[in-house]
Amino acid sequence: MSRKPDAGKPMPFGVSEATRLVQLGRDPFSHERVINPPIQRGSTLLFDKADDLYRSGPLSDMKGYGLEGLSTQDRLCEALATLSGGVGAVLAPSGLQAITLALMAATKAGDHVLLTDSSYGPTRRFCREVLGNYGVETEIYDPRIGAKIDSLIRPKTSLIILESPGSLTFEIQDVPAITKVARAHNIATLIDDTWTAGLYLKPFDLGVDISMQALTKYQAGHADVLAGALITNSHAWLKRLTIMHQMLGIGTSAEDAWLTLRGLRTMGLRLAHQDKVARQIATWFSTRPEVAEVLHPALPTHPDHAIWQRDFTGAGGLFSVVFKPEKAAGIHAMTESYHLFSMGFSWGGFESLALPSTAQVNRQFPARHAQGPIVRYSIGLEAPEDLVADLTHGLEVLNGVCPD
């Protein structure tokens, strides 16, 4: 039987990312010709030679212990790095663990860190309550600061943390302007790119050093996996992240890595559908009298729409809606009345979610959107007409027209 070229290797012709998602991270002819790679589990690894015991490890071509990850994890790392245009990746048991791993690797006592005001809440908390206790100072900056971030740079600034769009409030940052300043001062940059799952934004093309993705969301895609990844296009950063990964004893199970690999196969189709339907529903929301503003960067009405058009090729299924202030008292009744939209903190799976988010918005710089209660919506794979019907029912409850 002739052997096909290994999946993921360069082809003599260009292919779309949808096709690459099907091919990446697998080589059927290396494991009995089965399409999907096997789940390889193990803790203890055996050696033929005593000298090899201490030549092995995460920075060696030879594995030393199962915690470092075996072939299942390796294939996922290869797929993620290839998709994002990086040189390598390290896995973590969650997106938050991936972020904290990067923060530990990139800082030391006495350092100064710049963190976007629109960041994921737990990132902000870790910087304040953990890094702060170890002598690292975190300064919050306006997410729309752009090149003016140069005025915040200090001699001890070691890291700039970006998130674009911002969590809950969806500001789009001028990433190239910020990374240009960072490189001029030899400062590392880390971006949370969970919103596009490495598909609709290419942070390394914009000058970013490390990209974090919560694989729990779109990559796994079925609300049954917890995993995260750090991807970099720098061999030096890959080494630092790998060493910290070993020092902290972080391991991601083979089962979760395998499920995430399986999720990648359909992520292109799922995300395209969720993007399309999310834009439809966001546009629908913008016509409703109960709504003060829709926070979706792909809408022309979004203040950062031009930057989104420049840097992104898609949007995904997550956005927020700001309701008019007089509707605040009824928001919980509205979200509790939904039949298809469930309430939950995660997103990116096949199911649609609605999350009342006003209590989570903690801003040092005034958010530049209409004032009022905020609900974040994650669009799943349900039929769009059914989702609109459910949202219409919720608005009737909000208006007191239809009791739940």
C-alpha positions as CSV (number, residue, x, y, z in Angstrom):
1,M,0.0,0.0,0.0
2,S,1.4,3.4,-0.9
3,R,1.8,5.9,1.9
4,K,0.1,9.3,1.7
5,P,2.2,12.3,2.8
6,D,1.9,13.1,6.5
7,A,-1.0,15.4,7.3
8,G,0.0,18.9,8.2
9,K,3.1,18.9,5.9
10,P,3.4,21.5,3.2
11,M,1.4,20.8,0.1
12,P,2.3,21.7,-3.5
13,F,-0.8,23.9,-3.6
14,G,-2.5,26.3,-1.2
15,V,-5.5,25.2,0.9
16,S,-8.0,27.1,2.9
17,E,-8.0,27.1,6.7
18,A,-11.1,24.9,6.7
19,T,-9.2,22.2,4.9
20,R,-6.2,22.7,7.2
21,L,-8.4,22.1,10.2
22,V,-9.3,18.7,8.8
23,Q,-5.7,17.7,8.1
24,L,-3.7,19.2,11.0
25,G,-2.4,17.0,13.8
26,R,-2.9,13.6,12.3
27,D,-0.9,11.0,10.5
28,P,-3.0,7.8,9.9
29,F,-0.1,5.8,8.6
30,S,1.8,6.2,11.9
31,H,-0.9,4.3,13.9
32,E,-2.5,1.4,12.0
33,R,-4.0,3.7,9.3
34,V,-6.8,4.9,11.5
35,I,-8.0,8.5,10.7
36,N,-7.8,9.9,14.2
37,P,-4.7,9.6,16.4
38,P,-5.0,7.3,19.4
39,I,-5.4,8.5,22.9
40,Q,-2.0,7.7,24.5
41,R,-2.0,7.7,28.3
42,G,0.8,7.2,30.6
43,S,2.8,8.5,33.6
44,T,6.0,6.4,33.7
45,L,8.2,6.2,30.7
46,L,10.9,3.5,30.3
47,F,14.5,3.9,29.2
48,D,17.0,1.4,27.8
49,K,20.1,3.4,28.9
50,A,20.7,5.0,32.2
51,D,22.4,8.0,30.6
52,D,19.1,8.8,28.8
53,L,17.3,9.3,32.1
54,Y,18.8,12.7,32.6
55,R,19.0,13.7,28.9
56,S,15.2,13.5,28.6
57,G,12.7,16.2,29.5
58,P,10.4,18.9,27.9
59,L,13.3,20.6,26.2
60,S,14.7,17.4,24.8
61,D,13.6,15.2,21.9
62,M,13.1,12.4,24.4
63,K,10.2,12.6,26.8
64,G,11.0,12.0,30.5
65,Y,7.6,11.7,32.2
66,G,4.0,11.6,31.2
67,L,3.2,14.9,32.7
68,E,5.1,16.6,29.8
69,G,2.5,15.2,27.4
70,L,2.8,12.3,25.0
71,S,1.9,12.0,21.3
72,T,-1.8,13.0,21.7
73,Q,-0.8,16.3,23.3
74,D,2.0,16.8,20.8
75,R,-0.3,16.5,17.9
76,L,-2.7,19.1,19.3
77,C,0.2,21.5,20.0
78,E,1.5,21.0,16.4
79,A,-2.0,21.7,15.0
80,L,-2.5,24.8,17.1
81,A,0.9,26.2,16.3
82,T,0.5,25.6,12.5
83,L,-3.0,27.2,12.5
84,S,-1.7,30.3,14.3
85,G,1.6,30.6,12.4
86,G,3.7,29.9,15.5
87,V,6.7,27.7,16.2
88,G,5.2,25.8,19.1
89,A,2.6,25.6,21.9
90,V,2.2,24.4,25.4
91,L,-1.0,23.1,26.8
92,A,-2.8,23.8,30.1
93,P,-5.8,22.3,31.9
94,S,-7.8,25.5,31.3
95,G,-7.6,28.9,29.7
96,L,-7.0,30.6,33.0
97,Q,-4.2,28.2,33.8
98,A,-2.6,29.1,30.4
99,I,-2.8,32.8,31.2
100,T,-1.4,32.4,34.7
101,L,1.4,30.2,33.3
102,A,2.4,32.9,30.8
103,L,2.3,35.6,33.5
104,M,4.6,33.6,35.7
105,A,7.0,33.0,32.9
106,A,7.1,36.6,31.8
107,T,7.5,38.4,35.1
108,K,9.7,38.6,38.2
109,A,9.7,40.6,41.4
110,G,10.1,44.3,40.7
111,D,8.5,44.2,37.2
112,H,5.8,46.5,35.9
113,V,2.9,45.0,33.8
114,L,0.4,46.8,31.7
115,L,-3.0,45.2,31.5
116,T,-6.0,46.3,29.4
117,D,-8.9,47.5,31.4
118,S,-11.2,45.3,29.3
119,S,-9.5,42.1,30.3
120,Y,-11.0,38.8,31.4
121,G,-11.8,39.3,35.1
122,P,-9.7,36.3,36.5
123,T,-6.7,37.7,34.6
124,R,-7.1,41.0,36.4
125,R,-7.6,39.2,39.7
126,F,-4.4,37.0,39.3
127,C,-2.3,40.1,38.5
128,R,-3.6,41.9,41.5
129,E,-3.8,39.2,44.1
130,V,-1.0,36.8,43.1
131,L,1.6,38.7,41.1
132,G,1.1,41.7,43.4
133,N,2.1,39.5,46.4
134,Y,5.3,38.6,44.6
135,G,6.3,42.2,44.0
136,V,5.0,42.6,40.4
137,E,3.0,45.9,39.9
138,T,0.1,45.9,37.5
139,E,-1.1,49.1,35.9
140,I,-4.4,49.2,34.1
141,Y,-4.6,51.0,30.7
142,D,-7.4,52.2,28.5
143,P,-8.0,49.5,25.8
144,R,-8.3,52.1,23.1
145,I,-4.9,53.8,24.0
146,G,-3.1,52.6,20.9
147,A,0.4,54.0,20.4
148,K,-0.1,56.4,23.3
149,I,0.7,53.4,25.5
150,D,4.3,54.6,25.1
151,S,3.6,57.2,27.8
152,L,3.0,54.4,30.3
153,I,6.3,52.5,29.7
154,R,8.7,52.4,32.6
155,P,12.2,51.0,32.9
156,K,10.8,47.9,34.7
157,T,7.9,47.3,32.3
158,S,8.2,43.7,31.2
159,L,4.9,42.7,29.7
160,I,1.8,44.2,28.0
161,I,-1.4,42.1,28.2
162,L,-3.9,42.6,25.4
163,E,-7.4,41.2,24.8
164,S,-9.1,42.1,21.6
165,P,-12.0,42.3,21.6
166,G,-12.3,43.0,25.3
167,S,-14.2,40.8,27.6
168,L,-17.9,41.7,28.0
169,T,-17.5,45.2,26.5
170,F,-15.9,44.2,23.2
171,E,-13.4,47.0,22.5
172,I,-11.0,46.3,19.6
173,Q,-7.5,47.2,20.4
174,D,-5.0,48.7,17.9
175,V,-2.7,45.7,18.4
176,P,-0.1,46.7,15.7
177,A,0.3,50.1,17.3
178,I,0.8,48.6,20.8
179,T,3.2,45.9,19.7
180,K,5.3,48.4,17.8
181,V,5.8,50.4,21.0
182,A,6.5,47.2,22.9
183,R,9.2,46.0,20.5
184,A,10.9,49.4,20.5
185,H,11.3,49.0,24.3
186,N,12.0,45.2,24.2
187,I,8.8,44.4,26.1
188,A,6.9,41.2,25.7
189,T,3.3,41.1,24.5
190,L,0.6,38.6,25.4
191,I,-2.9,38.5,23.8
192,D,-6.0,36.6,24.8
193,D,-7.2,35.4,21.4
194,T,-10.0,33.1,22.6
195,W,-12.7,35.1,20.7
196,T,-11.4,34.0,17.3
197,A,-9.8,30.7,18.3
198,G,-6.8,31.5,16.2
199,L,-8.9,31.4,13.1
200,Y,-10.1,35.0,12.4
201,L,-7.1,36.9,13.9
202,K,-3.4,36.2,13.4
203,P,-1.7,37.9,16.4
204,F,1.9,37.0,15.2
205,D,1.3,39.0,12.0
206,L,0.5,42.0,14.2
207,G,3.7,41.7,16.3
208,V,2.4,39.8,19.3
209,D,4.8,37.4,21.1
210,I,2.4,35.0,22.9
211,S,-1.2,34.1,22.0
212,M,-3.4,32.5,24.6
213,Q,-6.5,30.5,23.6
214,A,-9.0,28.9,25.9
215,L,-9.5,25.6,24.0
216,T,-12.6,25.0,26.2
217,K,-14.5,27.3,23.8
218,Y,-14.6,26.9,20.0
219,Q,-11.8,24.3,19.6
220,A,-13.3,21.7,21.8
221,G,-16.8,23.0,20.8
222,H,-19.0,20.7,22.8
223,A,-19.0,22.2,26.4
224,D,-17.3,19.1,27.8
225,V,-13.6,19.9,27.8
226,L,-11.5,22.2,29.9
227,A,-8.2,23.1,28.3
228,G,-6.0,26.1,27.3
229,A,-2.9,26.8,25.2
230,L,-0.1,29.2,24.8
231,I,1.3,29.6,21.3
232,T,4.3,31.6,20.3
233,N,6.3,32.4,17.2
234,S,9.5,32.7,19.2
235,H,11.8,29.8,20.1
236,A,13.1,31.7,23.1
237,W,9.6,32.2,24.4
238,L,8.7,28.6,23.7
239,K,11.6,27.6,25.9
240,R,10.6,29.9,28.7
241,L,7.0,28.8,28.6
242,T,8.0,25.1,28.5
243,I,10.3,25.4,31.5
244,M,7.6,27.2,33.6
245,H,5.2,24.5,32.5
246,Q,7.5,21.9,33.9
247,M,8.2,23.9,37.1
248,L,4.5,24.2,37.9
249,G,3.8,20.6,37.1
250,I,1.0,21.4,34.7
251,G,-0.5,18.5,32.8
252,T,-3.4,18.2,30.3
253,S,-5.0,14.9,29.9
254,A,-4.7,12.8,26.7
255,E,-8.5,12.5,26.6
256,D,-9.0,16.3,26.7
257,A,-6.3,16.8,24.0
258,W,-7.9,14.1,21.8
259,L,-11.4,15.7,22.2
260,T,-10.0,19.1,21.3
261,L,-8.3,17.7,18.2
262,R,-11.6,16.1,17.2
263,G,-13.3,19.4,17.8
264,L,-10.9,21.2,15.5
265,R,-12.2,19.1,12.5
266,T,-15.5,20.9,12.6
267,M,-14.5,24.2,14.1
268,G,-14.3,26.0,10.8
269,L,-17.9,25.1,9.9
270,R,-19.2,25.7,13.4
271,L,-17.6,29.1,13.8
272,A,-18.7,30.2,10.3
273,H,-22.3,29.4,11.2
274,Q,-22.1,31.0,14.6
275,D,-20.5,34.1,13.2
276,K,-23.2,34.4,10.5
277,V,-26.1,33.9,12.9
278,A,-24.6,36.1,15.6
279,R,-24.4,39.0,13.2
280,Q,-28.0,38.4,12.2
281,I,-29.2,38.4,15.8
282,A,-27.0,41.4,16.7
283,T,-28.5,43.4,13.8
284,W,-32.0,42.3,15.0
285,F,-31.2,43.5,18.5
286,S,-30.1,46.9,17.2
287,T,-33.6,47.5,15.9
288,R,-35.3,46.8,19.2
289,P,-36.6,49.8,21.3
290,E,-35.5,48.1,24.5
291,V,-31.8,48.2,23.4
292,A,-29.4,51.1,24.0
293,E,-26.5,49.6,22.1
294,V,-25.2,46.3,20.6
295,L,-21.5,45.6,21.3
296,H,-20.5,43.6,18.3
297,P,-17.3,44.7,16.4
298,A,-18.5,43.4,13.0
299,L,-21.5,45.9,13.0
300,P,-20.7,49.1,11.2
301,T,-22.1,51.0,14.2
302,H,-19.3,49.7,16.5
303,P,-16.8,52.5,17.3
304,D,-13.9,50.1,16.5
305,H,-15.4,48.6,13.4
306,A,-12.6,50.0,11.1
307,I,-9.9,48.3,13.2
308,W,-11.8,45.1,13.2
309,Q,-12.1,45.2,9.4
310,R,-8.4,45.8,9.1
311,D,-7.2,43.0,11.5
312,F,-9.9,40.4,11.6
313,T,-11.4,38.1,8.9
314,G,-14.4,37.0,11.0
315,A,-16.1,37.5,14.3
316,G,-17.4,34.3,15.9
317,G,-20.6,34.0,18.0
318,L,-20.1,36.2,21.1
319,F,-21.3,39.7,21.6
320,S,-23.1,41.8,24.3
321,V,-26.3,43.9,24.3
322,V,-26.7,47.0,26.5
323,F,-30.3,47.4,27.4
324,K,-31.9,50.8,28.3
325,P,-31.5,51.7,32.0
326,E,-35.2,51.6,32.7
327,K,-35.2,47.9,31.8
328,A,-32.6,46.9,34.5
329,A,-35.2,45.6,36.9
330,G,-36.5,43.1,34.4
331,I,-33.3,41.7,33.0
332,H,-33.1,38.6,35.3
333,A,-36.8,37.8,34.6
334,M,-36.0,38.0,30.8
335,T,-33.0,35.8,30.9
336,E,-34.7,33.3,33.2
337,S,-37.6,33.1,30.8
338,Y,-35.6,31.9,27.8
339,H,-36.2,28.3,26.6
340,L,-33.2,27.9,24.2
341,F,-30.7,30.4,25.8
342,S,-29.3,28.9,29.0
343,M,-27.4,30.9,31.6
344,G,-23.8,30.0,32.1
345,F,-20.3,31.5,32.3
346,S,-18.6,29.7,29.4
347,W,-19.3,30.0,25.7
348,G,-18.3,28.7,22.3
349,G,-20.1,25.4,22.5
350,F,-23.0,24.1,20.4
351,E,-25.6,25.6,22.8
352,S,-26.6,29.2,23.0
353,L,-26.1,31.1,26.3
354,A,-27.2,34.4,27.8
355,L,-25.2,35.8,30.7
356,P,-26.4,38.9,32.7
357,S,-23.0,40.7,33.0
358,T,-23.6,44.0,34.6
359,A,-22.1,42.8,37.9
360,Q,-18.9,41.7,36.2
361,V,-18.1,44.9,34.5
362,N,-15.3,46.5,36.6
363,R,-13.7,49.4,34.8
364,Q,-11.1,51.9,35.8
365,F,-11.5,53.9,32.6
366,P,-15.1,54.8,31.6
367,A,-16.5,52.4,29.1
368,R,-17.4,54.2,25.9
369,H,-20.8,52.7,25.4
370,A,-24.4,53.5,26.4
371,Q,-25.2,53.0,30.1
372,G,-27.5,50.3,31.1
373,P,-27.6,46.6,32.0
374,I,-25.5,44.3,29.9
375,V,-26.3,40.8,28.8
376,R,-23.6,38.8,26.9
377,Y,-24.9,36.3,24.3
378,S,-23.1,33.3,22.9
379,I,-24.7,31.9,19.7
380,G,-24.7,28.2,19.3
381,L,-25.9,25.9,16.5
382,E,-29.6,26.2,16.8
383,A,-31.7,27.4,13.9
384,P,-31.6,31.3,13.9
385,E,-35.4,31.6,13.6
386,D,-35.8,29.6,16.7
387,L,-33.3,31.8,18.6
388,V,-35.0,35.0,17.5
389,A,-38.4,33.6,18.6
390,D,-36.9,32.8,22.1
391,L,-35.4,36.3,22.3
392,T,-38.7,37.8,21.3
393,H,-40.4,35.9,24.1
394,G,-37.8,37.2,26.5
395,L,-38.4,40.8,25.4
396,E,-42.1,40.3,26.0
397,V,-41.4,39.2,29.5
398,L,-39.0,42.2,29.9
399,N,-41.8,44.5,28.8
400,G,-44.4,42.8,31.1
401,V,-46.5,41.8,28.0
402,C,-46.1,38.0,28.5
403,P,-45.7,36.5,31.9
404,D,-43.2,33.6,32.0
